[in-house]
Amino acid sequence: MKILWIVNIVMPDMAKFLKLRESNLGGWLSGLANELKKNNDIELYICTVSNVIKTVISAQLDGVTYYVIPNSSSHLSKNSHLEPFWENINLEIQPDIVHIHGTEYAYGLAWIRACGSHNVCVSIQGLTSVYARYAKGALDNFQILKNLTFSDLKNRRSIFQLSTDYKKRGETEIQYFESINHVLGRTSWDRVHVWSINPKLCYHISNEILRPVFYSHKKWNFDSCERYSIFLSQAKNPIKGLHFMLQAMKLIIRDFPEAKLYVANAQGVFAKSFNSRLKQSGYYRLIENLIGELNLKNNIVLLPSLNASEMAERFTRSHVFVNASAIENSPNSLGEAQLLGVPCISSFVGGSPEFMNYGKAGAVYRFEEYEMLAYAVCKLFKNSFFQEEIDEGLSLANERHDPATIVSALKNTYEKILLLDINE
């Protein structure tokens, strides 16, 4: 069976081949590809686009055939120029299944226009058409305007623009759901939203394999963690909820003055020079000001972008992991933390409650209610840790992210799609 993937990143093996910087995103794609290619009855082809190459480049690397197609257009544009490339690749490979990963960008729509939707399925990652509602992270317009920066205006990357971009990507996403017959998702939340757009779509459950290190790394242990430390894995925009986590920290340090909040991928928050001030985003300026107003500078540790091994180490050194997002479908960082046995607290948004078994695998709280978040953290700090909740989270994660189960289910889905399309 020939399987063609269309993905939004240059995969690690191909990035090395092209001498490009490897992305820290999409680690689950690599995990899934590595497991899928072990099957002798599957030939795996992976295609993506890049604006740093001028012609189509293909290579066979470690059992997978890769294609990288030149692209100079916006991710949000129609990408009609890709259609001849897709037609040629379709003729060359003649795939049995075309699997488009993600609905944010229009590369896959160009395939559908050029080659049709027969034997095509699309995986949901997030749902940008819904995320657009939450792009401001409950910040009011005055807060956003007050913290606008030169970088926001020059690069058109303000929080207002983020909301607009999500809406545009959402339009692309809706086109996908109106153009195909098969969609792959993971949560009741994404299933409901797909149903609301196109009730005729055939929905298939497909969980995600996490990055390999999270299966092999040592598990969290209370005796070796840094007491009263909290880890937030992302903070690049309001959706990730750092501004409410800071409000919660003000209450947490009232009871635990030694508490520390570690935030990954956040070193751009403090602008220490004129040049860094010019590059600072409005959201990071808001965060910098909030840290000052709440007198939290001694309780915050801003980390750089972390690779998988560094993330695993930071998870297991932390007393608790918090998923503070305004919206998520299936947060992989939460799955990674659970797989390592880390105590977890999560906002009750999107598909996240299913990861937490609706409070049985750790505390859940309404996103804006930072008081509830602070109370949950303090309660956990006072009671060492809740072994029943940790065990429940670990059990859920082991079942949800089991590679053999996921690959077997995906193969069955591919075979089902083939059978359904033949009978149409």
N, C-alpha and C positions, 0 to 999 in steps of 0.2 A: 504494500500500500504506500503510495507516494503522498507525503504530507508536506504542504507548503505553508509556512508561517509568514505572515506580514507583521513586523514588529516596529516599535517606535524608537528603538535604540540600536546602535551598532553593538552586536554581542561581543563579549570579552575576547574570544579567540580571534574574531575578525578584527577587532580593535588592535590587538597585538600585531596581527599580520600587516595591517595598514599603518602601524606605528602611531595610532591615535590614543588619546587619553581614555582609559577605561571609565565607564560610568559606574557610580555607586548605586544607580537605580536599576530596577529590573532583575535583581538577583534571583528571584523566583523563576524567571524565564530560563536562566542558565541551568538551574536545578532541574526543571522539567525537561529541558532538551537533553541533558546528560542522562536522565533516566529513560526517556523515550527512545533514544538512539541505541540503547542496549537490545532492543527488540529486532531480531533478524528479519521480521516480516515488514519492517517500516524503513522507508527511505525518507530522511528528513532534509528539507530545504528551508532556509531561513533568509528572508528578504527584508531589507530596510532601505531608507534613503539617507543621504548625507549632503550637506552643502560644502564639504571640503574636498570632494572629488569631482572630476570633470567628465568621466565616462564610466560606464558600467564595469564594475570589478567583481569577478567571481573567484571563489577558491574553495577547495575541498579540504577541510581541516578536521581531523579527529572524528571522522565518520559523518560529518555534516557538510552539506554544500551551501555556501553562503553567496548571496548577491547583495551588492550595495549599489544603489542607483543614484545618480546625481540629481540634486534638487536645489533650486535657488529660490523657490517660492515660499511664502509664509505657510506655517503649519495649518493656518485657518483658511487658506485659499482653496479653490476647487481642484488644483493640481492636475489639470487636464493634460499637461505636457508629459505626465507619467504614463498615460494610457498606452502609447506605442511600446514603451518598455514592458509593461505588464502583458500586452498581447504577445510579444516575442518570448517572454519567460513562460507564459502559458503554453505556447506551441512547443517550446523546448522541453519542458518538464512533463506536461500533460498530467497535472496532479489529480489524485483521487479526491483529496480534501484540501480546501483552502481555509486556513484558520487565521483570522485577523485578530490580533491581540490589542484590545483597547479601542475605544470609540471617540477619543478626543480629537484625533487628527484625520484628515481626509485622504490619506494615502490609499487606504483600503477601499474607499468609495470610488477612487479612480479605477481600481481593479474591477469593481462591480460594474461600472459603466462600460469598461472595455471588454470584459470577459463574461459578464452575467453573474447572477447570484446562485446558480446551480452549484451544489456541493460546497457552498461557502457557509462558514459559521463565524460568529464574532464573540470574543470573550469580553465581559465587562470587567474593567478594573475599578474606576470610579464612575460616577454618573454625573458628568459635568452639567447636564441640563438641570439637575437638582442642586448640585453644589453651588450654582450661581446664586441661589437664595441665601446662602450662608457665607458668601465670600467676604463680607465685612466683619464676620465674627462677632456680631452684636455691637460693634463700635458705631457710635453715632457720627453723622456727617461733620459735626463741629470738631470732634476729636481727630478725624482724618484730615480735615482742612488745616487744622492748627499744626499738624506735624508733616505737612507736605515738604518735600525736599527738592533740591535742584535735580537730583537723579530721577526722581519721580516724573518731573516735568520734561526733562530732556529725553528720557527713554520711554516715556508713556507707560510707566510701570507703577502708577499709584494704586492704592487699594480700590479706588473707583474703576481704574482700568482693569484690574484683576477681575472685578465683577463683570465688566463688559466682555472680557475675554472668555470667561466661563459661559456666558450667555451665547457667544458665537460658537464656541466648541459644542455647546448643548444643541445648537441647530444642526451641526454636523452629526452629532450623536443620534438625533431623532431621524435624520435621513438614513442612517444605518438601519435602525430598527424598522423603518418603513420599507427597506429595500431587500431584506433577507428573510429567510425562513427559520433559521436556527441561531439561538443565542445561548452562551454558556455563562452561568453566574454561580454565586456561592451562598447568598443569604436570602432570607424571606424579603428583606428590604429591597434588594435589587430586583427580585422577582416581581414584586408588586409594582414597582415603577416601570419595568418593561411592559407588564400587562396593561398599565394605564395608557401607554403609548400605542401598543399594538397587541391586542389580545389574541391575535392569531399566531403569534410567534411560538415556535416549539422551544421550550426552555429545558436546558440540560444542566445538571449540577456538576460543577468542576472546581474542586478545591486547589490550593496552591502549594507547591513544594517550596520550602524556605531554603535559604542559603545553607550549604553543607555544614559550616562551622557550628550552626545552632543545634545540629543533631549530635555532634561529637564533643562539644565543649563541656567542661565540668559544670555541674548543676549549682544553682544558688545555694548558699549555706549561711544561716543566720550568724554563726560564730565568726565567719570570715568576711561578712559584708561591712561596709562603712555605716555605722549606726546613724540614723536620722538623715540619711541622704536620699534624695529624690532624683529620678532621671526622667527627662523629657527628650525624646529622640529627634524632634524637629521643631523649628520655630520660624520658618521662612516667611509665613504670612498669617493673617489673623485666623484663618481656618484652624490652625494648629493650637490656638488657645493659650499661648504663653501669657498674654495680658491678664487673663483670669487666673492662671497659675500664680502669677506674681501677687495678685490680690489675696489669694489663698495663703501664700507664703507669709504675708504680714500677720495673719492670724496664727499660723503654725509656729512662728518663732516666738510668739507670746508664751507658748508652753514649752517650746524646744528651741531656745535661742541659738543653739549650736547647729541647727538644721541647715543643710546645704542643698541647693537645687543645681543640678548639672544639666546643661542644655546643649545638645549636639548641633553642629552646623549653625552656630550663632556668633562667631567671632566678629562679625561686622556690626554688632550692636553698638559698641563704644567707638565713637569717632574721635581718635586722639590727635589727628592732624588735619590741616586744611584740605588736603587731597582726599583723605578718608571721609571727611565731612561732605565733600562733593559727591562721593560715591554712595553715601548712606541712603538706604531706603526710608520712606516715610514711616513704615511700620517699625523698623529698627530704631528710628528716632523716638517714636512713641514709647517703645520699650525702654530705651535709655532714660527718657524723662521719668517714666513710671518707676524704674529702679531707684532713681534719685529721690523722687517724691515719697516713696515708701521706705526709704533708708535701708535698702536691701543689698547694697553693693558687697558687703562682707558675707552675704549668704548665697551669692550667685556665682557659679563657675561656668563661663561660656567656652564651649569646646569647638574645635574645628570640625569639618566633615569627617566622619569616622568610617573606616572600611569595616567589613563584616567581622573580622577578628577583634578589632578595637571595640565594636559595638557589643559583642558577646562579653568581653571583659568588663565593659562599663555596666552592662545589665547586671552581671553577677556580683559586682562590687557595691551595687546600690541596695538600699533598704527596701525601696519600693519603686515600681515603674508606674508612671501616670500617662494615660492616653487622654489628653485634655481637649481633643478636637471638637470643633463645632459640627462637623459632619465627617463620616467615614463609611465606606462600604464594608471592607474587611481589612482592618489595619494590620499589615504584616508585622509591624513593630510589636504589637500586642501579642500576636502569635509567637514571635521570637522570644519575648519575655516569658510567656507561659511555658514554652518548650524548655526553657532553662530553669523553670521552677521559681521564678521571681514573683514575689507578691505584687499584685496588679490592682489598680483602680482605674476606672474608665468612665468617661462621659456616656450618657445614655442617648446615643445618636446613631442613626443609620443602622448598619449591621453589627455594630460593636456589642450591643446587648447579648447577641447570640454567642459571641466569643466568651462573654462573661457568664453564660448560662443564666442571664437575667438576675445577677447578684449572688449566685451560688459559688462563683469562682473568684469573688472579690467584690468590693463595693462599687456601685454605679451611682451616678448623680446626674442631675440636669446640667447641661453645659454652662449656663450662665450663673448657676448657683455656686459661686466659689466658696461660700460659707460651708456648704455641704462637702465640697472637696476637702477643705481644710479640716473639717471634723473627721472625715474618713481617714485622712493621713494621720492625724493625732491619735485616733483610736487605734490604728495599726501600730504606731510607735509605742504606745503605752502597753500593748499586749504582746510584745515581741513579734509574733507573726501568727497567722491563722492557718494551721496546717491543713485543715479540711478544705479551705478555699484554694490553697496552693495545690493540693493533690487533685482537686476538681479541675483547676486550670490546666495542670500538666496532663491529666487524662484526656481532656477535650483537645488539647493541642496535639498530643500523640496520635489521636484518632483522625483529627482534621487534616493534619499535615503529613500523614504516612505516605512516603513516596510510592511504595508498591501499590497501595490502594488507589492513589490518585492516577497513576499511569494506567492501571487496569481499567478504571472507570473512564478515562479519556479515550482509550482504545475502543471500548464498547460504544462510547458516544460517536466516535468517527464511523464505526461500522453501522450504527443505527442511522446516522445521517445518510450514508451511502444507500442503505436499503430504502429509506423513506423517499429519497430523491429518485431512485430507480422506479419506484412504484407510482410516482406522481404522473 
